[in-house]
Amino acid sequence: MRQLKGFKRVSLDPQERAIVHFKVPLSALGFLDRDMRWVLESGEYVVEVGSSSSEIKVLDSFEVVREKAVIRNEFFSEIC
């Protein structure tokens, strides 16, 4: 499932390049499970970067290797 987790607007002149740093917190990956707990599931997460969803310029992924984790607080700072 594709979901927008954030964006950063960058204005560039033609042929200009820039390095853009972008962090995706764990909180952006969590969801409510059937028991109404915020959880983070293990698996591969794909990151797409582009000017729109139809113009992806960079595609990469990372893997969460831990088993399904219950997120303890609303800021997702602790995972049990």
Number of C-alpha atoms within 10 A of each C-alpha: 3 8 8 9 11 9 12 8 7 9 9 9 6 6 5 7 9 8 6 8 6 9 7 11 12 15 17 13 15 17 15 12 12 7 6 8 14 19 21 23 17 13 13 11 13 12 15 16 13 12 11 9 12 7 10 12 11 9 10 9 9 10 10 12 10 10 10 14 16 19 21 14 11 9 10 18 11 12 13 8
